[in-house]
Amino acid sequence: MPDTALRPDATEALRETLARRIMVLDGAMGTAIQRDRPDEAGYRGERFADWPSDLQGNNDLLTLTQPDIIAGIHREYLEAGADVIETNTFNAQAISLADYGMQELAYELNFESARLARREADAMTARTPDRPRWVAGALGPTSRTASISPDVNDPGARNVSYDQLVEAYLEAARGLVDGGSDLLVVETIFDTLNAKAAIFALETLFEQHGRRWPVVISGTITDASGRTLSGQVTEAFWNSVRHVRPLAVGLNCALGAKEMRPYIAEMSRIADTFVSCYPNAGLPNAFGEYDEAPEETAAIVGEFAEAGLVNLVGGCCGTTPAHVAAIAKTVHGQDVRVPPVSAGAMRLSGLEPFTIADDSLFVNVGERTNITGSARFRTLIKNGDYDTALSVAGQQVESGAQVIDVNMDEGMIDGVAAMDRFLKLVASEPDISRVPVMVDSSKWEVIEAGLKCVQGKAIVNSISLKEGEEAFVQHARLVRKHGAAAVVMAFDEQGQADSLARRQEICGRAYRILTEEVGFPADDIIFDPNVFAVATGIEEHHRYGLDFIEATRWIKENLPGAKVSGGISNVSFSFRGNNPVREAIHAVFLYHAIAAGLDMAIVNAGALAVYDEVDPELRERIEDVVLDRRPDAAERLLEVAEAHNRAGQAADPAEQEWRSLPLRKRITHALVKGIDAHVEADTEALRAEIEQAGGRPIEVIEGPLMDGMNVVGDLFGAGKMFLPQVVKSARVMKKAVAYLIPFIEEEKAGNPELASAKDTNGTIVMATVKGDVHDIGKNIVGVVLQCNNYEVIDLGVMVPVQKIIDAAREHDADIIGLSGLITPSLDEMVTVATEMQRQGLSIPLLIGGATTSRAHTAVKVDQRYEGPVVWVKDASRSVPTAAALLSDEQRPALLSSVQTDYDALRARHATKHDRPLLPLEQARDNATPLDWSGYHPPRPHLLLQQEKDVSVEVQPGGPAQHVRVLDDYPLAELRPYIDWQPFFNAWELKGSFPEILNNPASGPTARRLYEDAQQMLDRIVDERWITAKGVVGLFPANAVGDDVEVYTDERRTDVHAVLHHLRQQGQHREGVPNRSLADFVAPRDSGVTDWVGGFAVTAGHGVAERVEAFRAEHDDYQAILLESLADRLAEAFAERLHERVRTELWGYAPDEHLDNTDLIKERYAGIRPAPGYPACPEHTEKLTLWSLLDVEEHTGIRLTESMAMWPGAAVSGFYYSHPQSQYFVVGRLGRDQVADYAERKGWTLAQAERWLSSNLAYDPED
């Protein structure tokens, strides 16, 4: 390591500057070098005079051979107004330098380039101290691509590996930071997988240094397709790289500013960070030169600034110091772009973005590319038939899978090699790779191999606590480092969660570790609470279906942001071989799970039944099983299962049944079920029937076909039908329409009024907006409009805004119609409206699609466009709406009605608000009214008395004299204090203890479990399996505001620690106070002496070793039983210790005589709230407790970074003695209290908001 000191962290200074003004980046290094035209000798210099290969063109080498040229270029850009200069290192990594045989120079080139730029930047800063200059270490894309094959005959071939890229980027970045770079720029990204390798390298560098550097990510949209060279659109690119939390993200190279605008606008809309933009000086001419003048480039960039699109601007190819000077002058004084607040959502990507928000429709994860779930796929992979295997993935996407699950876990194949090969082939197929990939394996090396092949943002399936917290945290950090989301299995050291309580326990624990310790975004967590087979005939399995559903509901209510998934085929495993019943079980289970909040599931996207189409008797019996509605549910389902299996195998009777329906009902049935076998015959029969009655062919579409599709839409909207079925329904619809088109065209050919090419009712440009691939409704509307003599220009799906506007102009459109099915389409429609307004359009804009609404159109879209904006509910309204908009007579009345409606909707929206909070000072004025003049807190006594039944360690001197250590506490003393109710809840046995032991249904099982627990407790106590340890302290204290000062001794002159508490801010009814725990301690200015206590106990020492021994013997029952009893003993320890505090150690209730039932119901004086619980929700108060009691030293209980306790069988908290003290919920907090709390804690506001995030009543970004 050179003796150059690393630069101080510039992140905050850069953020502050970017928030205050638009910053300027330098221009092209290569263009400036070519101006000086160094020859071969100039490139070689003295040092490389004898180098065996030509060196001209190796611009990075000039840092060593012609440093004065490079320094001069830096100075020119700084004098032109650049705030940031980039190092001359675009190709200075081993991969690109290998073309010259100079890979060994990579570190030196980066170090010296950074040092040279540093010298020039510091010199300019010395001249203008009020305006510092920064150095950006440049990391180019390398000369290789990790996502594209160099061999047209082998799409799975690559000429560089992910690991090679990481190694090269890490070496280069190390040189850049050692040389003095302030920030790092990963730029000209044409392949996002290369960029992800660079990000992985940077994260590794940051870990090695124990600090971060600001990062700028800059992609390259190669042409008017709006995609990178490797195929990603702008939003997909952003989703793939946002995990590095860049200082700025943007675009550079390939395009001039004019051509770059729609993509910069898109980035500005979606990126919740600063946006950078450094375009080329226009497009190159026929000679590869750039002709755009500085004023032209600056004018367009100035438009970006005026529109609030950018924060950091500069130039790329063809730009010069003159361009930078013009840009700097143009953006000077312009308002800065304020990054939008990102709405909570999971943002995945393949080539296209895929966002899963709270209001998203159910997500289908295709399972047929999973070796463990598809025999056909397994055979193909084992036989090396990857081409056919690839077609399986294609079929899944075509059938409606929005994510594909890829699993290669098979004992007879090399999982790493198979995953690598298959995913590289997937990358070569845009129709497949447009969707995100779920990399699925039980082997971490296979998962990581998969992540190294995926340029989009993937999902890892899965990680868990199975191997303990250390492995879990390690895997989670690596998943985050690769930029993926993660499925987290409800599986811990004890085994799989098979009850509601265990699912809650494991998922809650995992969530806390991920969000608080790892820093894993909650939106990227997907819990799989374990789908188990139902109707197994085993009584203990009766609740498996219901427990999954209830666990899903609990996760959605208690773990903000987290998603829920599951492997649905597991639920029907008891009926393997009976596919009709299995599919019915899946439909019923999904229907109820989705209602509870299930976000996604691994399913066979081509074989999903429709809930409402399941035989009613079968559906009822399945629901009895899934929802555990009756004890004989499994038997009753078995009674009818075989009959349905035979019916499914002998399809003819069932087919005869629906084929005997009336014609129009047959059409509806075929559409709902996606059956196309008879569609042409039925459509012809309908056409002939309508024609005989004097009707036209179009009436078949407008009538029976549309009626059937309306049924499909209703089922889909109600969650009773899923996207794959809708896709199949649309295919049936399209076949029917295709059959009818010749008849419609024939009618038009024979009817001059319909056939005139120009004499149409109007021209309508229709498009499914960018980011959305759903066109069923649009296609139907298009057909209906065409058949009503409108010319329809259908641009298809995923249509960028500029393409829509250009098409409208090209075809002189009368109307633009936008369609979308997914939620992000709503924002894209706003973008289209905004651009239509900016570019001067005035034609009507129609809004339609499943996620659209009249309210959203009124509030969001209509206000961005001065032309008419009309929401169209369904296809049946498209023709009259279009006709009215294009009629001089009807248009005024329609628009007047629409605007009146919109005004009302906007007014209603504006009045919506959350329940108001009290200002903090008003909440404090409404504190708990306690009369301290008439109450004298008792002084703790017997504190220093030696106990007879425990080993006591008394700490002399200072505050430690108030601490008592309870080492190896007698377990026999704790046993009577066990609360058995949570024990049975953990084992998913319903009922109150002890009545549950005599329950007619569950009593026998409960009694057996209770007997087993008692026998194990005997062994735990007699054989000393567990060591119980605790510590308790009682300290002089007084309240000061919402804090509690803990004093060194009873003189109360020296404050030893401060407990920081929070106060309720909700508006309560008259007479109800806004409580804080500080209310229950005498105020310092009252003159009353008071005390507080603290404790920490554990019954976890020795558990892990014993559990491991049980598992080694494959005895999970005993292992789980032991861990559940250890938890109960820890809680019993807390209960017993609190009793002793009340009656002897503190002694404020010496005459208390309560049995265990009274203790469980908290019928005692005083409380023991715990940090992290509702009355004191902020976890870091444990640090104060640990310091006061020296908890880790005395008990072995340690705190993780997220403030969790280990061993897990541990309890800690505070003691408050006031007879009126009570538990309460702090609830939502206003910004004023959070800021006040931060000041009291000595934190930044951001730190306080992080730890109090679940209590914030506001968005920190607002």
BELPEHU-V143226 format. One record per pair of residues at least 12 apart in sequence whose C-alpha atoms are under 6 Angstrom apart, sorted by the first residue. I is the first residue (numbers start at 1). GAP is how many residues later the second one is. D is the distance in Angstrom with one decimal. If there is no record, write none. Layout:
i->I gap->GAP d->D
i->I gap->GAP d->D
This chain:
i->6 gap->172 d->5.9
i->6 gap->174 d->5.9
i->7 gap->173 d->5.5
i->11 gap->203 d->5.5
i->21 gap->315 d->5.5
i->22 gap->289 d->4.8
i->22 gap->290 d->5.7
i->22 gap->314 d->5.8
i->23 gap->289 d->4.8
i->24 gap->58 d->4.9
i->24 gap->59 d->5.2
i->24 gap->288 d->5.7
i->24 gap->289 d->5.0
i->24 gap->290 d->5.6
i->25 gap->57 d->5.2
i->25 gap->58 d->6.0
i->25 gap->59 d->4.8
i->25 gap->288 d->5.7
i->25 gap->289 d->4.4
i->26 gap->51 d->5.6
i->26 gap->56 d->5.3
i->26 gap->59 d->5.3
i->26 gap->288 d->5.5
i->27 gap->287 d->5.8
i->27 gap->288 d->4.2
i->27 gap->289 d->5.4
i->27 gap->292 d->5.5
i->27 gap->293 d->5.7
i->28 gap->288 d->4.8
i->28 gap->289 d->5.3
i->28 gap->291 d->5.5
i->31 gap->287 d->5.7
i->40 gap->16 d->4.9
i->43 gap->13 d->5.7
i->45 gap->20 d->5.0
i->60 gap->28 d->5.6
i->60 gap->29 d->5.5
i->63 gap->50 d->5.9
i->77 gap->244 d->5.2
i->80 gap->241 d->5.7
i->80 gap->245 d->4.5
i->81 gap->244 d->5.7
i->81 gap->247 d->5.9
i->83 gap->50 d->5.0
i->84 gap->49 d->5.8
i->84 gap->50 d->4.8
i->84 gap->51 d->5.7
i->85 gap->50 d->5.2
i->85 gap->51 d->6.0
i->86 gap->49 d->5.9
i->86 gap->50 d->4.6
i->86 gap->51 d->5.8
i->86 gap->52 d->5.8
i->87 gap->26 d->5.6
i->87 gap->27 d->5.6
i->87 gap->50 d->5.3
i->87 gap->51 d->5.6
i->88 gap->25 d->5.8
i->89 gap->49 d->5.6
i->90 gap->48 d->5.8
i->90 gap->49 d->5.7
i->90 gap->50 d->4.5
i->91 gap->49 d->5.8
i->92 gap->14 d->5.6
i->93 gap->13 d->5.1
i->93 gap->75 d->5.7
i->93 gap->79 d->5.6
i->94 gap->12 d->5.6
i->94 gap->74 d->5.5
i->96 gap->46 d->5.5
i->96 gap->47 d->5.4
i->107 gap->64 d->5.9
i->107 gap->65 d->5.5
i->107 gap->68 d->5.0
i->110 gap->62 d->5.8
i->110 gap->65 d->4.8
i->110 gap->66 d->5.1
i->111 gap->64 d->4.2
i->111 gap->65 d->5.2
i->111 gap->68 d->4.4
i->114 gap->62 d->5.5
i->114 gap->65 d->4.7
i->114 gap->66 d->5.8
i->114 gap->67 d->5.8
i->115 gap->64 d->4.7
i->115 gap->65 d->5.9
i->121 gap->12 d->5.4
i->135 gap->46 d->5.1
i->135 gap->47 d->5.3
i->136 gap->45 d->5.7
i->136 gap->46 d->6.0
i->136 gap->47 d->4.8
i->136 gap->48 d->5.3
i->137 gap->39 d->5.5
i->137 gap->44 d->5.5
i->137 gap->47 d->4.6
i->137 gap->48 d->5.9
i->138 gap->47 d->5.0
i->139 gap->46 d->5.9
i->139 gap->47 d->4.8
i->140 gap->47 d->5.4
i->141 gap->48 d->5.6
i->146 gap->14 d->6.0
i->156 gap->268 d->5.1
i->156 gap->269 d->4.9
i->162 gap->290 d->5.8
i->165 gap->32 d->6.0
i->166 gap->31 d->5.1
i->166 gap->32 d->5.9
i->166 gap->35 d->5.1
i->169 gap->29 d->5.6
i->169 gap->32 d->6.0
i->170 gap->31 d->4.8
i->183 gap->30 d->5.6
i->183 gap->31 d->4.8
i->183 gap->32 d->5.8
i->184 gap->31 d->4.9
i->185 gap->30 d->5.8
i->185 gap->31 d->4.6
i->185 gap->32 d->6.0
i->186 gap->31 d->5.1
i->187 gap->31 d->4.5
i->188 gap->30 d->5.9
i->188 gap->31 d->5.2
i->188 gap->32 d->5.2
i->189 gap->30 d->4.3
i->189 gap->31 d->5.3
i->190 gap->30 d->5.4
i->190 gap->38 d->5.2
i->190 gap->39 d->5.0
i->191 gap->39 d->5.1
i->192 gap->263 d->5.3
i->193 gap->262 d->4.2
i->200 gap->281 d->5.9
i->214 gap->33 d->5.7
i->215 gap->31 d->4.9
i->215 gap->32 d->5.5
i->216 gap->30 d->5.5
i->216 gap->31 d->5.6
i->216 gap->32 d->4.8
i->216 gap->33 d->5.7
i->217 gap->32 d->4.7
i->218 gap->31 d->5.6
i->218 gap->32 d->4.7
i->218 gap->33 d->4.7
i->219 gap->32 d->4.7
i->220 gap->31 d->5.5
i->220 gap->32 d->5.5
i->220 gap->33 d->6.0
i->222 gap->32 d->5.4
i->231 gap->120 d->5.8
i->232 gap->119 d->4.3
i->235 gap->118 d->5.8
i->236 gap->113 d->5.0
i->236 gap->116 d->5.1
i->236 gap->117 d->4.2
i->239 gap->108 d->5.8
i->240 gap->216 d->5.1
i->240 gap->217 d->4.6
i->243 gap->240 d->5.3
i->248 gap->25 d->5.7
i->248 gap->26 d->4.4
i->248 gap->27 d->5.1
i->249 gap->26 d->5.0
i->249 gap->27 d->5.7
i->250 gap->25 d->5.2
i->250 gap->26 d->4.4
i->250 gap->27 d->5.5
i->251 gap->26 d->5.3
i->252 gap->25 d->5.9
i->252 gap->26 d->4.8
i->252 gap->27 d->5.0
i->253 gap->26 d->5.3
i->253 gap->27 d->5.4
i->253 gap->63 d->5.7
i->255 gap->25 d->5.8
i->256 gap->23 d->5.2
i->256 gap->24 d->4.7
i->256 gap->25 d->5.6
i->256 gap->26 d->3.8
i->256 gap->27 d->5.6
i->257 gap->22 d->5.2
i->268 gap->41 d->5.3
i->272 gap->67 d->5.1
i->272 gap->68 d->5.2
i->272 gap->69 d->5.8
i->272 gap->70 d->5.6
i->273 gap->66 d->5.3
i->274 gap->37 d->5.8
i->275 gap->35 d->5.1
i->275 gap->36 d->5.3
i->276 gap->34 d->5.9
i->276 gap->35 d->5.9
i->276 gap->36 d->4.4
i->276 gap->37 d->5.7
i->277 gap->36 d->4.9
i->278 gap->35 d->5.5
i->278 gap->36 d->4.4
i->278 gap->37 d->4.3
i->278 gap->38 d->5.5
i->279 gap->36 d->5.3
i->279 gap->37 d->5.3
i->280 gap->36 d->4.7
i->280 gap->37 d->4.7
i->280 gap->38 d->5.9
i->281 gap->37 d->5.1
i->281 gap->38 d->5.3
i->290 gap->28 d->5.3
i->294 gap->29 d->4.1
i->294 gap->32 d->6.0
i->298 gap->28 d->5.6
i->298 gap->29 d->4.5
i->302 gap->28 d->5.6
i->302 gap->29 d->5.7
i->308 gap->29 d->4.7
i->309 gap->28 d->6.0
i->310 gap->27 d->5.8
i->311 gap->26 d->5.9
i->341 gap->920 d->5.8
i->345 gap->12 d->4.5
i->345 gap->178 d->5.6
i->346 gap->177 d->5.0
i->346 gap->178 d->5.6
i->348 gap->109 d->4.9
i->349 gap->87 d->5.0
i->349 gap->107 d->4.8
i->349 gap->108 d->4.9
i->350 gap->83 d->5.5
i->350 gap->84 d->4.6
i->350 gap->85 d->4.6
i->350 gap->86 d->4.3
i->350 gap->106 d->4.5
i->351 gap->83 d->4.2
i->352 gap->82 d->5.1
i->362 gap->237 d->5.5
i->362 gap->238 d->5.7
i->363 gap->237 d->4.4
i->364 gap->37 d->5.1
i->364 gap->38 d->5.7
i->364 gap->236 d->5.8
i->364 gap->237 d->5.7
i->365 gap->36 d->5.4
i->365 gap->38 d->4.7
i->365 gap->39 d->5.4
i->365 gap->236 d->5.7
i->365 gap->237 d->4.5
i->365 gap->238 d->5.9
i->366 gap->30 d->5.7
i->366 gap->35 d->5.0
i->366 gap->38 d->4.7
i->366 gap->39 d->5.8
i->366 gap->236 d->5.9
i->366 gap->237 d->5.5
i->366 gap->238 d->5.7
i->366 gap->239 d->5.6
i->367 gap->38 d->5.5
i->367 gap->235 d->5.5
i->367 gap->236 d->5.3
i->367 gap->237 d->5.4
i->369 gap->37 d->5.1
i->370 gap->36 d->5.1
i->370 gap->37 d->4.4
i->371 gap->36 d->5.7
i->371 gap->37 d->5.6
i->394 gap->38 d->5.5
i->399 gap->206 d->5.8
i->399 gap->207 d->5.4
i->399 gap->325 d->5.4
i->400 gap->323 d->6.0
i->400 gap->324 d->4.5
i->401 gap->204 d->5.6
i->402 gap->33 d->5.9
i->403 gap->32 d->5.6
i->403 gap->33 d->5.1
i->403 gap->34 d->5.7
i->404 gap->33 d->5.1
i->404 gap->34 d->5.8
i->405 gap->33 d->4.5
i->406 gap->33 d->5.4
i->406 gap->34 d->5.6
i->407 gap->33 d->4.7
i->407 gap->34 d->5.7
i->416 gap->30 d->4.7
i->416 gap->33 d->5.9
i->419 gap->31 d->5.8
i->420 gap->30 d->5.9
i->436 gap->22 d->5.7
i->437 gap->21 d->5.1
i->438 gap->20 d->5.7
i->438 gap->21 d->4.5
i->438 gap->22 d->5.8
i->439 gap->21 d->5.0
i->439 gap->22 d->5.8
i->440 gap->21 d->4.5
i->457 gap->27 d->5.4
i->458 gap->26 d->4.9
i->459 gap->25 d->5.4
i->459 gap->26 d->4.6
i->459 gap->27 d->5.3
i->460 gap->26 d->4.6
i->460 gap->27 d->5.9
i->461 gap->26 d->4.9
i->462 gap->25 d->4.8
i->462 gap->26 d->5.6
i->463 gap->25 d->5.1
i->464 gap->24 d->5.5
i->464 gap->25 d->5.2
i->464 gap->27 d->5.7
i->465 gap->26 d->5.9
i->465 gap->27 d->4.2
i->466 gap->25 d->5.5
i->466 gap->26 d->4.0
i->466 gap->27 d->4.6
i->468 gap->25 d->5.8
i->485 gap->39 d->4.5
i->486 gap->39 d->5.4
i->486 gap->40 d->5.9
i->487 gap->39 d->4.5
i->487 gap->40 d->5.6
i->488 gap->38 d->5.9
i->488 gap->39 d->4.8
i->488 gap->40 d->5.9
i->489 gap->39 d->4.9
i->490 gap->13 d->5.8
i->490 gap->16 d->5.7
i->490 gap->17 d->6.0
i->490 gap->39 d->5.0
i->494 gap->626 d->5.7
i->499 gap->489 d->5.4
i->500 gap->47 d->5.1
i->500 gap->51 d->5.8
i->501 gap->485 d->4.7
i->516 gap->686 d->4.6
i->517 gap->684 d->5.1
i->517 gap->685 d->4.5
i->522 gap->39 d->5.0
i->522 gap->40 d->5.4
i->523 gap->38 d->4.7
i->523 gap->39 d->5.5
i->525 gap->37 d->5.1
i->526 gap->36 d->5.8
i->526 gap->37 d->4.4
i->526 gap->38 d->5.2
i->527 gap->37 d->4.8
i->528 gap->36 d->5.9
i->528 gap->37 d->5.0
i->528 gap->38 d->5.1
i->531 gap->39 d->5.9
i->531 gap->40 d->5.8
i->532 gap->38 d->5.7
i->532 gap->39 d->5.2
i->533 gap->37 d->5.5
i->533 gap->38 d->4.1
i->533 gap->39 d->5.6
i->533 gap->40 d->5.4
i->534 gap->37 d->5.7
i->535 gap->99 d->4.6
i->536 gap->38 d->5.9
i->543 gap->85 d->5.8
i->545 gap->81 d->4.7
i->546 gap->80 d->5.8
i->546 gap->81 d->4.9
i->549 gap->44 d->5.1
i->553 gap->43 d->4.9
i->553 gap->44 d->5.8
i->563 gap->36 d->6.0
i->564 gap->34 d->5.2
i->564 gap->35 d->5.4
i->565 gap->35 d->4.8
i->565 gap->36 d->4.9
i->566 gap->35 d->4.9
i->567 gap->34 d->5.9
i->567 gap->35 d->4.9
i->578 gap->67 d->5.4
i->580 gap->65 d->5.8
i->580 gap->68 d->5.7
i->583 gap->26 d->5.7
i->587 gap->22 d->5.5
i->587 gap->24 d->5.2
i->588 gap->23 d->5.8
i->605 gap->119 d->5.9
i->610 gap->111 d->5.3
i->611 gap->109 d->5.3
i->621 gap->16 d->5.4
i->668 gap->40 d->4.3
i->671 gap->58 d->4.7
i->672 gap->40 d->5.7
i->672 gap->57 d->5.9
i->674 gap->54 d->4.7
i->674 gap->55 d->4.5
i->676 gap->56 d->5.3
i->697 gap->47 d->5.9
i->760 gap->29 d->5.4
i->760 gap->30 d->5.5
i->761 gap->28 d->5.7
i->761 gap->29 d->5.1
i->762 gap->28 d->5.2
i->763 gap->27 d->5.9
i->763 gap->28 d->4.6
i->763 gap->29 d->5.9
i->763 gap->50 d->4.9
i->763 gap->51 d->5.3
i->764 gap->28 d->5.0
i->764 gap->49 d->5.6
i->764 gap->50 d->5.9
i->764 gap->51 d->4.8
i->764 gap->52 d->5.7
i->765 gap->27 d->6.0
i->765 gap->28 d->4.6
i->765 gap->51 d->4.9
i->766 gap->28 d->4.9
i->766 gap->50 d->5.9
i->766 gap->51 d->4.6
i->766 gap->52 d->6.0
i->767 gap->28 d->5.1
i->767 gap->29 d->5.5
i->767 gap->51 d->5.3
i->768 gap->29 d->4.5
i->768 gap->50 d->5.8
i->768 gap->51 d->4.6
i->768 gap->52 d->5.5
i->769 gap->29 d->5.4
i->769 gap->30 d->5.1
i->770 gap->28 d->3.9
i->770 gap->29 d->4.5
i->770 gap->30 d->5.0
i->771 gap->27 d->5.2
i->772 gap->26 d->5.3
i->773 gap->24 d->5.2
i->773 gap->25 d->5.8
i->781 gap->94 d->5.1
i->801 gap->31 d->5.5
i->815 gap->28 d->5.7
i->815 gap->29 d->5.1
i->815 gap->30 d->6.0
i->816 gap->29 d->5.0
i->817 gap->28 d->5.9
i->817 gap->29 d->4.5
i->818 gap->29 d->5.2
i->819 gap->29 d->5.0
i->819 gap->30 d->5.0
i->820 gap->29 d->4.9
i->821 gap->28 d->5.4
i->821 gap->29 d->4.9
i->821 gap->30 d->5.4
i->823 gap->28 d->5.9
i->830 gap->31 d->5.0
i->833 gap->31 d->5.8
i->833 gap->32 d->5.4
i->834 gap->30 d->5.2
i->837 gap->28 d->5.2
i->842 gap->25 d->4.6
i->843 gap->24 d->6.0
i->844 gap->23 d->5.8
i->844 gap->24 d->4.6
i->844 gap->25 d->5.9
i->845 gap->24 d->4.8
i->846 gap->23 d->5.9
i->846 gap->24 d->5.0
i->846 gap->25 d->5.9
i->847 gap->24 d->4.7
i->847 gap->25 d->6.0
i->848 gap->24 d->5.3
i->854 gap->17 d->5.8
i->855 gap->50 d->5.9
i->858 gap->44 d->4.9
i->859 gap->47 d->5.6
i->917 gap->148 d->5.4
i->917 gap->149 d->4.9
i->917 gap->150 d->5.9
i->918 gap->147 d->5.2
i->918 gap->149 d->6.0
i->920 gap->313 d->5.8
i->923 gap->142 d->5.6
i->923 gap->151 d->5.7
i->926 gap->147 d->5.3
i->926 gap->148 d->5.6
i->927 gap->146 d->5.4
i->927 gap->147 d->5.2
i->927 gap->148 d->5.6
i->928 gap->145 d->5.2
i->928 gap->147 d->5.7
i->928 gap->151 d->6.0
i->937 gap->153 d->5.6
i->938 gap->210 d->5.9
i->940 gap->206 d->3.9
i->941 gap->204 d->5.8
i->941 gap->205 d->5.6
i->942 gap->203 d->5.5
i->943 gap->202 d->5.2
i->951 gap->16 d->5.8
i->952 gap->13 d->5.9
i->952 gap->14 d->5.9
i->953 gap->12 d->5.4
i->958 gap->90 d->5.8
i->959 gap->89 d->4.9
i->962 gap->71 d->5.4
i->962 gap->72 d->5.5
i->963 gap->69 d->5.7
i->963 gap->70 d->4.1
i->964 gap->67 d->5.7
i->964 gap->68 d->5.3
i->965 gap->66 d->4.4
i->966 gap->63 d->5.7
i->966 gap->64 d->4.8
i->966 gap->65 d->5.6
i->967 gap->62 d->4.8
i->968 gap->59 d->5.4
i->968 gap->60 d->5.1
i->968 gap->61 d->5.4
i->969 gap->59 d->5.2
i->969 gap->60 d->6.0
i->971 gap->50 d->5.8
i->974 gap->158 d->5.7
i->974 gap->159 d->5.8
i->977 gap->155 d->4.9
i->978 gap->150 d->5.9
i->978 gap->154 d->5.0
i->981 gap->12 d->5.6
i->1026 gap->75 d->5.7
i->1026 gap->76 d->4.9
i->1027 gap->74 d->5.3
i->1028 gap->70 d->5.6
i->1028 gap->71 d->4.4
i->1029 gap->68 d->5.8
i->1029 gap->69 d->5.5
i->1029 gap->166 d->5.3
i->1030 gap->66 d->5.6
i->1030 gap->67 d->4.1
i->1030 gap->165 d->5.7
i->1031 gap->64 d->5.6
i->1031 gap->65 d->5.5
i->1032 gap->62 d->5.8
i->1032 gap->63 d->4.3
i->1033 gap->60 d->5.4
i->1033 gap->61 d->5.3
i->1034 gap->58 d->5.8
i->1034 gap->59 d->4.2
i->1035 gap->56 d->5.4
i->1035 gap->57 d->5.5
i->1036 gap->14 d->5.8
i->1036 gap->55 d->4.5
i->1037 gap->53 d->5.4
i->1037 gap->54 d->4.8
i->1038 gap->43 d->5.9
i->1038 gap->44 d->5.4
i->1038 gap->45 d->5.4
i->1038 gap->46 d->5.0
i->1038 gap->52 d->5.9
i->1039 gap->39 d->5.8
i->1039 gap->42 d->5.6
i->1039 gap->43 d->5.7
i->1039 gap->44 d->4.3
i->1039 gap->45 d->5.6
i->1040 gap->43 d->5.9
i->1042 gap->19 d->5.5
i->1042 gap->36 d->5.2
i->1043 gap->16 d->5.6
i->1043 gap->17 d->4.7
i->1043 gap->18 d->5.7
i->1044 gap->14 d->5.6
i->1044 gap->15 d->5.0
i->1045 gap->13 d->4.6
i->1046 gap->12 d->5.8
i->1062 gap->14 d->5.8
i->1063 gap->12 d->5.6
i->1063 gap->13 d->4.4
i->1064 gap->162 d->4.6
i->1080 gap->138 d->6.0
i->1080 gap->141 d->5.7
i->1092 gap->123 d->5.8
i->1092 gap->124 d->5.7
i->1093 gap->121 d->5.4
i->1093 gap->122 d->4.4
i->1094 gap->119 d->5.7
i->1094 gap->120 d->4.2
i->1094 gap->121 d->5.6
i->1095 gap->117 d->5.4
i->1095 gap->118 d->5.6
i->1096 gap->115 d->5.7
i->1096 gap->116 d->4.1
i->1097 gap->113 d->5.6
i->1097 gap->114 d->5.4
i->1098 gap->32 d->5.3
i->1098 gap->111 d->5.7
i->1098 gap->112 d->4.1
i->1099 gap->27 d->5.7
i->1099 gap->31 d->4.8
i->1099 gap->110 d->5.6
i->1100 gap->107 d->5.4
i->1100 gap->109 d->4.9
i->1107 gap->12 d->4.8
i->1126 gap->83 d->6.0
i->1127 gap->82 d->4.7
i->1130 gap->79 d->5.7
i->1130 gap->80 d->5.6
i->1165 gap->54 d->5.2
i->1166 gap->50 d->5.4
i->1166 gap->51 d->4.3
i->1166 gap->52 d->5.7
i->1166 gap->53 d->5.7
i->1166 gap->55 d->5.7
i->1167 gap->48 d->5.9
i->1167 gap->49 d->5.4
i->1168 gap->45 d->5.9
i->1168 gap->46 d->5.1
i->1168 gap->47 d->4.6
i->1169 gap->44 d->5.6
i->1169 gap->45 d->5.6
i->1170 gap->43 d->4.0
i->1174 gap->51 d->4.6
i->1174 gap->52 d->5.9
i->1175 gap->49 d->5.3
i->1175 gap->50 d->5.0
i->1175 gap->51 d->5.4
i->1228 gap->27 d->4.7
i->1228 gap->28 d->5.6
i->1228 gap->29 d->5.2
i->1229 gap->26 d->5.8
i->1229 gap->27 d->5.1
i->1229 gap->28 d->5.3
i->1230 gap->27 d->5.6
